[in-house]
Structures are given as C-alpha cells and as structure tokens.
C-alpha cells in the first residue's frame, strides 16, 4: 500500500485496497469492465462514483492485475 498518496481515503478489503477519493473523478469505470471475475462494482455512477469489492467475490481474484493497469487513476492496489 505504500503507493497510495492519502491513506485516510483507502478502503481495505482482504488483499484489495481502493483509494476511494480518486474514484470520484472516474468517468469510464474501467475496473468494473476489466475484471473478468466480477470482483469490482462501481456504485453511484451518476453522482460521485466509488469502486467497491463485491461481497464474497474477493477470494475469486487470481491477482492478474488487469484491473490495476486498466484504471487510469491508479485507484486499485492488490497485495
């Protein structure tokens, strides 16, 4: 998690970390589209978007990092 600028805005799951303050600037929701396992969903797309890990799906992650490279805002960090 050392890559994150502001640790106060990071939401941590088991091994996914999302810097939610950066999500508010997102327009293309690439994390949701890139993940073939359906790990992420973006809520509040019409107002202030926020990426979250779908409950009970985190263990399906194979840590391929497609999501981290697809996100132009560098919001996602995977341990």
mmCIF file as gemmi writes it, N, C-alpha and C atoms, coordinates in Angstrom:
data_model
loop_
_atom_site.group_PDB
_atom_site.id
_atom_site.type_symbol
_atom_site.label_atom_id
_atom_site.label_alt_id
_atom_site.label_comp_id
_atom_site.label_asym_id
_atom_site.label_entity_id
_atom_site.label_seq_id
_atom_site.pdbx_PDB_ins_code
_atom_site.Cartn_x
_atom_site.Cartn_y
_atom_site.Cartn_z
_atom_site.occupancy
_atom_site.B_iso_or_equiv
_atom_site.pdbx_formal_charge
_atom_site.auth_seq_id
_atom_site.auth_asym_id
_atom_site.pdbx_PDB_model_num
ATOM 1 N N . UNK Axp A 1 ? 0.806 -1.201 0 1 0 ? 1 A 1
ATOM 2 C CA . UNK Axp A 1 ? 0 0 0 1 0 ? 1 A 1
ATOM 3 C C . UNK Axp A 1 ? 0.846 1.26 0 1 0 ? 1 A 1
ATOM 4 N N . UNK Axp A 2 ? 2.107 1.174 -0.073 1 0 ? 2 A 1
ATOM 5 C CA . UNK Axp A 2 ? 2.964 2.345 0 1 0 ? 2 A 1
ATOM 6 C C . UNK Axp A 2 ? 2.781 3.283 -1.184 1 0 ? 2 A 1
ATOM 7 N N . UNK Axp A 3 ? 2.151 2.813 -2.267 1 0 ? 3 A 1
ATOM 8 C CA . UNK Axp A 3 ? 1.947 3.629 -3.449 1 0 ? 3 A 1
ATOM 9 C C . UNK Axp A 3 ? 0.856 4.681 -3.247 1 0 ? 3 A 1
ATOM 10 N N . UNK Axp A 4 ? 0.029 4.508 -2.282 1 0 ? 4 A 1
ATOM 11 C CA . UNK Axp A 4 ? -1.116 5.398 -2.086 1 0 ? 4 A 1
ATOM 12 C C . UNK Axp A 4 ? -0.678 6.756 -1.541 1 0 ? 4 A 1
ATOM 13 N N . UNK Axp A 5 ? -1.317 7.813 -2.041 1 0 ? 5 A 1
ATOM 14 C CA . UNK Axp A 5 ? -0.989 9.166 -1.621 1 0 ? 5 A 1
ATOM 15 C C . UNK Axp A 5 ? -1.577 9.504 -0.26 1 0 ? 5 A 1
ATOM 16 N N . UNK Axp A 6 ? -2.828 9.16 -0.031 1 0 ? 6 A 1
ATOM 17 C CA . UNK Axp A 6 ? -3.512 9.549 1.193 1 0 ? 6 A 1
ATOM 18 C C . UNK Axp A 6 ? -4.176 8.318 1.809 1 0 ? 6 A 1
ATOM 19 N N . UNK Axp A 7 ? -3.594 7.79 2.842 1 0 ? 7 A 1
ATOM 20 C CA . UNK Axp A 7 ? -4.076 6.554 3.452 1 0 ? 7 A 1
ATOM 21 C C . UNK Axp A 7 ? -5.443 6.704 4.113 1 0 ? 7 A 1
ATOM 22 N N . UNK Axp A 8 ? -5.875 7.93 4.399 1 0 ? 8 A 1
ATOM 23 C CA . UNK Axp A 8 ? -7.172 8.149 5.032 1 0 ? 8 A 1
ATOM 24 C C . UNK Axp A 8 ? -8.333 7.779 4.121 1 0 ? 8 A 1
ATOM 25 N N . UNK Axp A 9 ? -8.124 7.814 2.828 1 0 ? 9 A 1
ATOM 26 C CA . UNK Axp A 9 ? -9.207 7.543 1.888 1 0 ? 9 A 1
ATOM 27 C C . UNK Axp A 9 ? -9.126 6.144 1.284 1 0 ? 9 A 1
ATOM 28 N N . UNK Axp A 10 ? -8.31 5.278 1.862 1 0 ? 10 A 1
ATOM 29 C CA . UNK Axp A 10 ? -8.156 3.928 1.342 1 0 ? 10 A 1
ATOM 30 C C . UNK Axp A 10 ? -9.093 2.981 2.069 1 0 ? 10 A 1
ATOM 31 N N . UNK Axp A 11 ? -9.874 2.266 1.273 1 0 ? 11 A 1
ATOM 32 C CA . UNK Axp A 11 ? -10.744 1.229 1.828 1 0 ? 11 A 1
ATOM 33 C C . UNK Axp A 11 ? -10.046 -0.101 1.602 1 0 ? 11 A 1
ATOM 34 N N . UNK Axp A 12 ? -9.804 -0.819 2.669 1 0 ? 12 A 1
ATOM 35 C CA . UNK Axp A 12 ? -9.086 -2.087 2.572 1 0 ? 12 A 1
ATOM 36 C C . UNK Axp A 12 ? -10.027 -3.264 2.749 1 0 ? 12 A 1
ATOM 37 N N . UNK Axp A 13 ? -9.812 -4.224 1.881 1 0 ? 13 A 1
ATOM 38 C CA . UNK Axp A 13 ? -10.506 -5.497 1.966 1 0 ? 13 A 1
ATOM 39 C C . UNK Axp A 13 ? -9.451 -6.528 2.335 1 0 ? 13 A 1
ATOM 40 N N . UNK Axp A 14 ? -9.648 -7.783 2.023 1 0 ? 14 A 1
ATOM 41 C CA . UNK Axp A 14 ? -8.684 -8.811 2.389 1 0 ? 14 A 1
ATOM 42 C C . UNK Axp A 14 ? -7.3 -8.52 1.782 1 0 ? 14 A 1
ATOM 43 N N . UNK Axp A 15 ? -7.239 -8.351 0.479 1 0 ? 15 A 1
ATOM 44 C CA . UNK Axp A 15 ? -5.978 -8.002 -0.168 1 0 ? 15 A 1
ATOM 45 C C . UNK Axp A 15 ? -6.15 -6.981 -1.285 1 0 ? 15 A 1
ATOM 46 N N . UNK Axp A 16 ? -7.327 -6.409 -1.389 1 0 ? 16 A 1
ATOM 47 C CA . UNK Axp A 16 ? -7.573 -5.299 -2.306 1 0 ? 16 A 1
ATOM 48 C C . UNK Axp A 16 ? -7.657 -4.016 -1.496 1 0 ? 16 A 1
ATOM 49 N N . UNK Axp A 17 ? -7.108 -2.963 -2.039 1 0 ? 17 A 1
ATOM 50 C CA . UNK Axp A 17 ? -7.154 -1.654 -1.399 1 0 ? 17 A 1
ATOM 51 C C . UNK Axp A 17 ? -7.568 -0.648 -2.461 1 0 ? 17 A 1
ATOM 52 N N . UNK Axp A 18 ? -8.556 0.177 -2.135 1 0 ? 18 A 1
ATOM 53 C CA . UNK Axp A 18 ? -9.119 1.118 -3.093 1 0 ? 18 A 1
ATOM 54 C C . UNK Axp A 18 ? -9.023 2.518 -2.525 1 0 ? 18 A 1
ATOM 55 N N . UNK Axp A 19 ? -8.342 3.388 -3.249 1 0 ? 19 A 1
ATOM 56 C CA . UNK Axp A 19 ? -8.23 4.786 -2.829 1 0 ? 19 A 1
ATOM 57 C C . UNK Axp A 19 ? -9.465 5.527 -3.333 1 0 ? 19 A 1
ATOM 58 N N . UNK Axp A 20 ? -10.494 5.509 -2.518 1 0 ? 20 A 1
ATOM 59 C CA . UNK Axp A 20 ? -11.827 5.951 -2.924 1 0 ? 20 A 1
ATOM 60 C C . UNK Axp A 20 ? -11.919 7.433 -3.274 1 0 ? 20 A 1
ATOM 61 N N . UNK Axp A 21 ? -11.047 8.269 -2.756 1 0 ? 21 A 1
ATOM 62 C CA . UNK Axp A 21 ? -11.113 9.697 -3.091 1 0 ? 21 A 1
ATOM 63 C C . UNK Axp A 21 ? -10.836 9.932 -4.574 1 0 ? 21 A 1
ATOM 64 N N . UNK Axp A 22 ? -10.026 9.085 -5.179 1 0 ? 22 A 1
ATOM 65 C CA . UNK Axp A 22 ? -9.735 9.211 -6.612 1 0 ? 22 A 1
ATOM 66 C C . UNK Axp A 22 ? -10.894 8.714 -7.471 1 0 ? 22 A 1
ATOM 67 N N . UNK Axp A 23 ? -11.698 7.818 -6.952 1 0 ? 23 A 1
ATOM 68 C CA . UNK Axp A 23 ? -12.834 7.265 -7.703 1 0 ? 23 A 1
ATOM 69 C C . UNK Axp A 23 ? -13.818 8.352 -8.13 1 0 ? 23 A 1
ATOM 70 N N . UNK Axp A 24 ? -13.913 9.394 -7.351 1 0 ? 24 A 1
ATOM 71 C CA . UNK Axp A 24 ? -14.876 10.462 -7.634 1 0 ? 24 A 1
ATOM 72 C C . UNK Axp A 24 ? -14.627 11.122 -8.98 1 0 ? 24 A 1
ATOM 73 N N . UNK Axp A 25 ? -13.42 11.026 -9.502 1 0 ? 25 A 1
ATOM 74 C CA . UNK Axp A 25 ? -13.065 11.632 -10.783 1 0 ? 25 A 1
ATOM 75 C C . UNK Axp A 25 ? -13.291 10.695 -11.966 1 0 ? 25 A 1
ATOM 76 N N . UNK Axp A 26 ? -13.627 9.443 -11.703 1 0 ? 26 A 1
ATOM 77 C CA . UNK Axp A 26 ? -13.735 8.417 -12.74 1 0 ? 26 A 1
ATOM 78 C C . UNK Axp A 26 ? -14.925 8.65 -13.664 1 0 ? 26 A 1
ATOM 79 N N . UNK Axp A 27 ? -14.691 8.416 -14.942 1 0 ? 27 A 1
ATOM 80 C CA . UNK Axp A 27 ? -15.746 8.545 -15.947 1 0 ? 27 A 1
ATOM 81 C C . UNK Axp A 27 ? -15.966 7.25 -16.743 1 0 ? 27 A 1
ATOM 82 N N . UNK Axp A 28 ? -14.977 6.366 -16.752 1 0 ? 28 A 1
ATOM 83 C CA . UNK Axp A 28 ? -15.095 5.19 -17.622 1 0 ? 28 A 1
ATOM 84 C C . UNK Axp A 28 ? -15.286 3.848 -16.905 1 0 ? 28 A 1
ATOM 85 N N . UNK Axp A 29 ? -15.131 3.805 -15.59 1 0 ? 29 A 1
ATOM 86 C CA . UNK Axp A 29 ? -15.396 2.608 -14.791 1 0 ? 29 A 1
ATOM 87 C C . UNK Axp A 29 ? -14.654 1.375 -15.32 1 0 ? 29 A 1
ATOM 88 N N . UNK Axp A 30 ? -13.399 1.573 -15.665 1 0 ? 30 A 1
ATOM 89 C CA . UNK Axp A 30 ? -12.597 0.52 -16.28 1 0 ? 30 A 1
ATOM 90 C C . UNK Axp A 30 ? -12.336 -0.665 -15.352 1 0 ? 30 A 1
ATOM 91 N N . UNK Axp A 31 ? -12.31 -0.451 -14.039 1 0 ? 31 A 1
ATOM 92 C CA . UNK Axp A 31 ? -12.074 -1.567 -13.117 1 0 ? 31 A 1
ATOM 93 C C . UNK Axp A 31 ? -13.19 -2.599 -13.236 1 0 ? 31 A 1
ATOM 94 N N . UNK Axp A 32 ? -14.395 -2.105 -13.319 1 0 ? 32 A 1
ATOM 95 C CA . UNK Axp A 32 ? -15.577 -2.971 -13.419 1 0 ? 32 A 1
ATOM 96 C C . UNK Axp A 32 ? -15.568 -3.739 -14.739 1 0 ? 32 A 1
ATOM 97 N N . UNK Axp A 33 ? -15.183 -3.06 -15.793 1 0 ? 33 A 1
ATOM 98 C CA . UNK Axp A 33 ? -15.164 -3.667 -17.127 1 0 ? 33 A 1
ATOM 99 C C . UNK Axp A 33 ? -14.007 -4.649 -17.294 1 0 ? 33 A 1
ATOM 100 N N . UNK Axp A 34 ? -12.846 -4.323 -16.72 1 0 ? 34 A 1
ATOM 101 C CA . UNK Axp A 34 ? -11.635 -5.123 -16.933 1 0 ? 34 A 1
ATOM 102 C C . UNK Axp A 34 ? -11.64 -6.446 -16.176 1 0 ? 34 A 1
ATOM 103 N N . UNK Axp A 35 ? -12.263 -6.506 -15.033 1 0 ? 35 A 1
ATOM 104 C CA . UNK Axp A 35 ? -12.198 -7.706 -14.189 1 0 ? 35 A 1
ATOM 105 C C . UNK Axp A 35 ? -13.136 -8.792 -14.724 1 0 ? 35 A 1
ATOM 106 N N . UNK Axp A 36 ? -12.542 -9.848 -15.228 1 0 ? 36 A 1
ATOM 107 C CA . UNK Axp A 36 ? -13.339 -10.943 -15.781 1 0 ? 36 A 1
ATOM 108 C C . UNK Axp A 36 ? -13.934 -11.84 -14.702 1 0 ? 36 A 1
ATOM 109 N N . UNK Axp A 37 ? -13.559 -11.622 -13.445 1 0 ? 37 A 1
ATOM 110 C CA . UNK Axp A 37 ? -14.093 -12.39 -12.331 1 0 ? 37 A 1
ATOM 111 C C . UNK Axp A 37 ? -15.214 -11.663 -11.589 1 0 ? 37 A 1
ATOM 112 N N . UNK Axp A 38 ? -15.499 -10.428 -12.005 1 0 ? 38 A 1
ATOM 113 C CA . UNK Axp A 38 ? -16.582 -9.675 -11.374 1 0 ? 38 A 1
ATOM 114 C C . UNK Axp A 38 ? -16.297 -9.253 -9.954 1 0 ? 38 A 1
ATOM 115 N N . UNK Axp A 39 ? -15.041 -8.965 -9.664 1 0 ? 39 A 1
ATOM 116 C CA . UNK Axp A 39 ? -14.635 -8.608 -8.304 1 0 ? 39 A 1
ATOM 117 C C . UNK Axp A 39 ? -15.141 -7.215 -7.917 1 0 ? 39 A 1
ATOM 118 N N . UNK Axp A 40 ? -15.145 -6.295 -8.87 1 0 ? 40 A 1
ATOM 119 C CA . UNK Axp A 40 ? -15.482 -4.901 -8.574 1 0 ? 40 A 1
ATOM 120 C C . UNK Axp A 40 ? -16.828 -4.489 -9.138 1 0 ? 40 A 1
ATOM 121 N N . UNK Axp A 41 ? -17.43 -3.544 -8.456 1 0 ? 41 A 1
ATOM 122 C CA . UNK Axp A 41 ? -18.588 -2.86 -8.996 1 0 ? 41 A 1
ATOM 123 C C . UNK Axp A 41 ? -18.44 -1.389 -8.621 1 0 ? 41 A 1
ATOM 124 N N . UNK Axp A 42 ? -18.997 -0.539 -9.45 1 0 ? 42 A 1
ATOM 125 C CA . UNK Axp A 42 ? -18.932 0.895 -9.187 1 0 ? 42 A 1
ATOM 126 C C . UNK Axp A 42 ? -20.332 1.353 -8.798 1 0 ? 42 A 1
ATOM 127 N N . UNK Axp A 43 ? -20.427 1.957 -7.627 1 0 ? 43 A 1
ATOM 128 C CA . UNK Axp A 43 ? -21.706 2.479 -7.156 1 0 ? 43 A 1
ATOM 129 C C . UNK Axp A 43 ? -21.74 3.982 -7.389 1 0 ? 43 A 1
ATOM 130 N N . UNK Axp A 44 ? -22.912 4.549 -7.4 1 0 ? 44 A 1
ATOM 131 C CA . UNK Axp A 44 ? -23.127 6 -7.571 1 0 ? 44 A 1
ATOM 132 C C . UNK Axp A 44 ? -22.522 6.538 -8.864 1 0 ? 44 A 1
ATOM 133 N N . UNK Axp A 45 ? -22.687 5.808 -9.956 1 0 ? 45 A 1
ATOM 134 C CA . UNK Axp A 45 ? -22.109 6.231 -11.236 1 0 ? 45 A 1
ATOM 135 C C . UNK Axp A 45 ? -22.63 7.588 -11.699 1 0 ? 45 A 1
ATOM 136 N N . UNK Axp A 46 ? -23.851 7.939 -11.346 1 0 ? 46 A 1
ATOM 137 C CA . UNK Axp A 46 ? -24.451 9.197 -11.797 1 0 ? 46 A 1
ATOM 138 C C . UNK Axp A 46 ? -24.058 10.394 -10.952 1 0 ? 46 A 1
ATOM 139 N N . UNK Axp A 47 ? -23.512 10.165 -9.77 1 0 ? 47 A 1
ATOM 140 C CA . UNK Axp A 47 ? -23.145 11.287 -8.901 1 0 ? 47 A 1
ATOM 141 C C . UNK Axp A 47 ? -21.656 11.235 -8.574 1 0 ? 47 A 1
ATOM 142 N N . UNK Axp A 48 ? -21.297 10.638 -7.458 1 0 ? 48 A 1
ATOM 143 C CA . UNK Axp A 48 ? -19.894 10.516 -7.059 1 0 ? 48 A 1
ATOM 144 C C . UNK Axp A 48 ? -19.539 9.031 -7.095 1 0 ? 48 A 1
ATOM 145 N N . UNK Axp A 49 ? -18.918 8.577 -8.187 1 0 ? 49 A 1
ATOM 146 C CA . UNK Axp A 49 ? -18.612 7.151 -8.334 1 0 ? 49 A 1
ATOM 147 C C . UNK Axp A 49 ? -17.671 6.642 -7.251 1 0 ? 49 A 1
ATOM 148 N N . UNK Axp A 50 ? -17.846 5.365 -6.931 1 0 ? 50 A 1
ATOM 149 C CA . UNK Axp A 50 ? -16.994 4.731 -5.935 1 0 ? 50 A 1
ATOM 150 C C . UNK Axp A 50 ? -16.879 3.248 -6.273 1 0 ? 50 A 1
ATOM 151 N N . UNK Axp A 51 ? -15.659 2.782 -6.41 1 0 ? 51 A 1
ATOM 152 C CA . UNK Axp A 51 ? -15.397 1.376 -6.692 1 0 ? 51 A 1
ATOM 153 C C . UNK Axp A 51 ? -15.395 0.607 -5.378 1 0 ? 51 A 1
ATOM 154 N N . UNK Axp A 52 ? -16.063 -0.538 -5.375 1 0 ? 52 A 1
ATOM 155 C CA . UNK Axp A 52 ? -16.061 -1.403 -4.195 1 0 ? 52 A 1
ATOM 156 C C . UNK Axp A 52 ? -15.83 -2.846 -4.642 1 0 ? 52 A 1
ATOM 157 N N . UNK Axp A 53 ? -15.373 -3.668 -3.711 1 0 ? 53 A 1
ATOM 158 C CA . UNK Axp A 53 ? -15.226 -5.095 -3.965 1 0 ? 53 A 1
ATOM 159 C C . UNK Axp A 53 ? -16.563 -5.744 -3.649 1 0 ? 53 A 1
ATOM 160 N N . UNK Axp A 54 ? -17.047 -6.556 -4.577 1 0 ? 54 A 1
ATOM 161 C CA . UNK Axp A 54 ? -18.322 -7.244 -4.391 1 0 ? 54 A 1
ATOM 162 C C . UNK Axp A 54 ? -18.169 -8.269 -3.264 1 0 ? 54 A 1
ATOM 163 N N . UNK Axp A 55 ? -19.102 -8.227 -2.336 1 0 ? 55 A 1
ATOM 164 C CA . UNK Axp A 55 ? -19.072 -9.127 -1.179 1 0 ? 55 A 1
ATOM 165 C C . UNK Axp A 55 ? -18.987 -10.58 -1.633 1 0 ? 55 A 1
ATOM 166 N N . UNK Axp A 56 ? -18.139 -11.344 -1.001 1 0 ? 56 A 1
ATOM 167 C CA . UNK Axp A 56 ? -17.943 -12.777 -1.261 1 0 ? 56 A 1
ATOM 168 C C . UNK Axp A 56 ? -17.284 -13.094 -2.602 1 0 ? 56 A 1
ATOM 169 N N . UNK Axp A 57 ? -16.719 -12.094 -3.301 1 0 ? 57 A 1
ATOM 170 C CA . UNK Axp A 57 ? -16.054 -12.379 -4.566 1 0 ? 57 A 1
ATOM 171 C C . UNK Axp A 57 ? -14.541 -12.186 -4.51 1 0 ? 57 A 1
ATOM 172 N N . UNK Axp A 58 ? -14.059 -11.57 -3.449 1 0 ? 58 A 1
ATOM 173 C CA . UNK Axp A 58 ? -12.63 -11.256 -3.393 1 0 ? 58 A 1
ATOM 174 C C . UNK Axp A 58 ? -11.766 -12.511 -3.502 1 0 ? 58 A 1
ATOM 175 N N . UNK Axp A 59 ? -12.202 -13.61 -2.926 1 0 ? 59 A 1
ATOM 176 C CA . UNK Axp A 59 ? -11.42 -14.846 -2.98 1 0 ? 59 A 1
ATOM 177 C C . UNK Axp A 59 ? -11.327 -15.438 -4.388 1 0 ? 59 A 1
ATOM 178 N N . UNK Axp A 60 ? -12.137 -14.956 -5.305 1 0 ? 60 A 1
ATOM 179 C CA . UNK Axp A 60 ? -12.081 -15.424 -6.698 1 0 ? 60 A 1
ATOM 180 C C . UNK Axp A 60 ? -10.963 -14.751 -7.491 1 0 ? 60 A 1
ATOM 181 N N . UNK Axp A 61 ? -10.372 -13.715 -6.934 1 0 ? 61 A 1
ATOM 182 C CA . UNK Axp A 61 ? -9.325 -12.959 -7.614 1 0 ? 61 A 1
ATOM 183 C C . UNK Axp A 61 ? -8.09 -13.829 -7.825 1 0 ? 61 A 1
ATOM 184 N N . UNK Axp A 62 ? -7.542 -13.8 -9.033 1 0 ? 62 A 1
ATOM 185 C CA . UNK Axp A 62 ? -6.324 -14.542 -9.345 1 0 ? 62 A 1
ATOM 186 C C . UNK Axp A 62 ? -5.113 -13.61 -9.401 1 0 ? 62 A 1
ATOM 187 N N . UNK Axp A 63 ? -5.3 -12.366 -8.975 1 0 ? 63 A 1
ATOM 188 C CA . UNK Axp A 63 ? -4.24 -11.351 -8.912 1 0 ? 63 A 1
ATOM 189 C C . UNK Axp A 63 ? -3.537 -11.162 -10.262 1 0 ? 63 A 1
ATOM 190 N N . UNK Axp A 64 ? -4.333 -11.083 -11.31 1 0 ? 64 A 1
ATOM 191 C CA . UNK Axp A 64 ? -3.787 -10.896 -12.656 1 0 ? 64 A 1
ATOM 192 C C . UNK Axp A 64 ? -3.383 -9.447 -12.918 1 0 ? 64 A 1
ATOM 193 N N . UNK Axp A 65 ? -3.882 -8.534 -12.117 1 0 ? 65 A 1
ATOM 194 C CA . UNK Axp A 65 ? -3.581 -7.099 -12.188 1 0 ? 65 A 1
ATOM 195 C C . UNK Axp A 65 ? -4.101 -6.418 -13.458 1 0 ? 65 A 1
ATOM 196 N N . UNK Axp A 66 ? -5.02 -7.039 -14.163 1 0 ? 66 A 1
ATOM 197 C CA . UNK Axp A 66 ? -5.636 -6.381 -15.316 1 0 ? 66 A 1
ATOM 198 C C . UNK Axp A 66 ? -6.386 -5.14 -14.843 1 0 ? 66 A 1
ATOM 199 N N . UNK Axp A 67 ? -7.031 -5.236 -13.699 1 0 ? 67 A 1
ATOM 200 C CA . UNK Axp A 67 ? -7.787 -4.098 -13.16 1 0 ? 67 A 1
ATOM 201 C C . UNK Axp A 67 ? -6.872 -2.932 -12.795 1 0 ? 67 A 1
ATOM 202 N N . UNK Axp A 68 ? -5.712 -3.225 -12.208 1 0 ? 68 A 1
ATOM 203 C CA . UNK Axp A 68 ? -4.824 -2.144 -11.784 1 0 ? 68 A 1
ATOM 204 C C . UNK Axp A 68 ? -4.224 -1.413 -12.971 1 0 ? 68 A 1
ATOM 205 N N . UNK Axp A 69 ? -4.002 -2.117 -14.068 1 0 ? 69 A 1
ATOM 206 C CA . UNK Axp A 69 ? -3.466 -1.46 -15.251 1 0 ? 69 A 1
ATOM 207 C C . UNK Axp A 69 ? -4.567 -0.763 -16.051 1 0 ? 69 A 1
ATOM 208 N N . UNK Axp A 70 ? -5.796 -1.263 -15.96 1 0 ? 70 A 1
ATOM 209 C CA . UNK Axp A 70 ? -6.908 -0.638 -16.687 1 0 ? 70 A 1
ATOM 210 C C . UNK Axp A 70 ? -7.332 0.676 -16.046 1 0 ? 70 A 1
ATOM 211 N N . UNK Axp A 71 ? -7.164 0.799 -14.747 1 0 ? 71 A 1
ATOM 212 C CA . UNK Axp A 71 ? -7.577 2.011 -14.037 1 0 ? 71 A 1
ATOM 213 C C . UNK Axp A 71 ? -6.555 3.12 -14.258 1 0 ? 71 A 1
ATOM 214 N N . UNK Axp A 72 ? -6.953 4.128 -15.016 1 0 ? 72 A 1
ATOM 215 C CA . UNK Axp A 72 ? -6.061 5.246 -15.346 1 0 ? 72 A 1
ATOM 216 C C . UNK Axp A 72 ? -5.74 6.118 -14.137 1 0 ? 72 A 1
ATOM 217 N N . UNK Axp A 73 ? -6.603 6.087 -13.129 1 0 ? 73 A 1
ATOM 218 C CA . UNK Axp A 73 ? -6.417 6.92 -11.939 1 0 ? 73 A 1
ATOM 219 C C . UNK Axp A 73 ? -5.567 6.242 -10.863 1 0 ? 73 A 1
ATOM 220 N N . UNK Axp A 74 ? -5.15 5.002 -11.1 1 0 ? 74 A 1
ATOM 221 C CA . UNK Axp A 74 ? -4.322 4.249 -10.148 1 0 ? 74 A 1
ATOM 222 C C . UNK Axp A 74 ? -4.987 4.133 -8.78 1 0 ? 74 A 1
ATOM 223 N N . UNK Axp A 75 ? -6.252 3.787 -8.792 1 0 ? 75 A 1
ATOM 224 C CA . UNK Axp A 75 ? -7.067 3.679 -7.578 1 0 ? 75 A 1
ATOM 225 C C . UNK Axp A 75 ? -6.854 2.354 -6.855 1 0 ? 75 A 1
ATOM 226 N N . UNK Axp A 76 ? -6.586 1.302 -7.614 1 0 ? 76 A 1
ATOM 227 C CA . UNK Axp A 76 ? -6.535 -0.057 -7.058 1 0 ? 76 A 1
ATOM 228 C C . UNK Axp A 76 ? -5.123 -0.504 -6.72 1 0 ? 76 A 1
ATOM 229 N N . UNK Axp A 77 ? -5.01 -1.144 -5.566 1 0 ? 77 A 1
ATOM 230 C CA . UNK Axp A 77 ? -3.759 -1.743 -5.132 1 0 ? 77 A 1
ATOM 231 C C . UNK Axp A 77 ? -4.099 -3.166 -4.674 1 0 ? 77 A 1
ATOM 232 N N . UNK Axp A 78 ? -3.322 -4.13 -5.134 1 0 ? 78 A 1
ATOM 233 C CA . UNK Axp A 78 ? -3.532 -5.529 -4.743 1 0 ? 78 A 1
ATOM 234 C C . UNK Axp A 78 ? -2.259 -6.021 -4.078 1 0 ? 78 A 1
ATOM 235 N N . UNK Axp A 79 ? -2.396 -6.602 -2.878 1 0 ? 79 A 1
ATOM 236 C CA . UNK Axp A 79 ? -1.235 -7.179 -2.168 1 0 ? 79 A 1
ATOM 237 C C . UNK Axp A 79 ? -0.817 -8.465 -2.832 1 0 ? 79 A 1
